[in-house]
Amino acid sequence: MTMYLTIAVIILIFIVIFQIAKASEYVSVLKGEETSRKQNNKINGFLMVAFLVLGLFGVWFCNEKLFGRTLLVHDAASVEGARVDSMLWVTLAVTGIVFIGTQIVLFWFAFKYQESDKRKVYFFSHSNTLEVVWTIIPAIALTVLVVIGLRNWFLFTGEAPKNAMVVEITGKQFGWIYRYPGYDGAFGKKYYKNIDAASNTLGLIWEDELTHDDVVTEQAMYLVKGKPVKLVINSRDVIHDVGLSQFRLKMDAVPGIPTTMWFTPKYTTAEMKEITGNPNFAYEISCDQMCGNGHYSMKGIIEVVSQEEYDLWMAKQKPYYFAAFPEKDPSNAKPSDSTKLVAKTMAKN
């Protein structure tokens, strides 16, 4: 019933518009085509000014109402991300001034220079000066913006500070896997053919002893406030994208081609809860590249903590090697085996 009613309303609206158009056409015939055209020009000129005023008011109103829902309410949560905020504000200022200025000129000219019997049309074909001005000025402005962007890009993707911690993040349909180097400070090798969803999600090569102390988790990525972190980004299947909106950074995760970026967290998760006034706040990792049916659900969490909290968390983690070979986990060893292990360790020392 609702469908039929909707169709009937649409047909009725069409008929009303058609009849209004026909009536307007009859009025034009009675008044004369030229008189009618001049009246329509005046009406259109007035509407141009009205649209200009309403449009600018709409821009202000939307900004006033919706700005609080944007990320720009709070500054970037990373030191390097502040550069992105600065670049964004400069871009908005330049393009905003140009947009508002051109719109005012466009709509005002449509009103001011409408058809009039008191004014003749001036034919203006070409001006080399104007051509040079509106070509060079935008070119210079865009070049400056591009240079600022490239400078920031080279910083984020360049060599990380020597004291930076390193975390590997791997995208998969539809989640994230995080790997930390163990006490040796180096990642072990991996091979995609070794991937096993149950026991070896990254395809680590167990013959490489560097993998034996690597920590792998899918729960959350732990970072330290004030300490640079270098992300080594991979994908296990299709192209993903590591989107860190609060940190103002993002980078593609491409199968077979590791990418990197680094940044320095400014606030812990607890501090951001206070800053935002949201007790449920969490740093999110979003996939900013359409990667399949479950793309919408591909969300990761970053916990930014103090160095002490990070050390405590790391101390509780077991190397991923023990998940694949639980019989080699010292905590699963029998008392006699544990005694032998301690004696062997003491002998080495």
C-alpha angles and dihedrals in degrees: 000000000000091000093053091048091051092050091049092051092049091050091048092051090049091051092049092050091047092051092048090052092050091048090051089051092052091049090052091053092050095047096039127258096259095049091047092050092052091050091049090050091055091048092048091047091053091047090053090059091044091051090049093053094043092045095052090045089050091053091051093044094050091048091049094049102036105032090088090064094056128090090242091078088082126036122252116289092224132061092233092044089066086071090058091051090050091049091048093051091049091049092048091049094051097042092039094055091047093047096049093042095050093045092052091049092045097051095037092051090050088057100039098045099044118137113295135172089218095060134056124216114259113215111218113180109168146351124186091197094056091044091054093045098050092042101046099041095053090042092055093045093049092045091055091049092048092049091051090049094048092048091054092044092053089050096052095044097037130090112316121228115277092245093054119125115230125224126177116215121191125190123216135167100304116350146030133264120203126202128190126192113245129229091304089064093227135101120239121234124268138195125202093225089063092062113126119173092215106041110008112030094169100039095244116187104236092196087069106084091207088073093058095083099033114124117220125187139162097193103082142326113249119209134173123242112246094009119111115240127200115207118208103201126204140161127220097200125355134006112292131170129225103223116189102178097172090051091043094233138113138172136182120251105215124187110249095002114087115211128194142203134163138206142163119241113228102191135035119235089253091053092049090053088059095042094051095036088230114125089193095053117139132172105247133211108205128186104238094187123077101248107165145302093315095047092115092060097049098113130147132188130227120202112201109197141160121277091255092052091047093051090049091049093047091049088060094053122097122215112260088236090074091054089058094041107028091169088068093053108111090214089062094048121112118251092257091050091048090053091051090048092052091047091049091050092049090049091055091050 
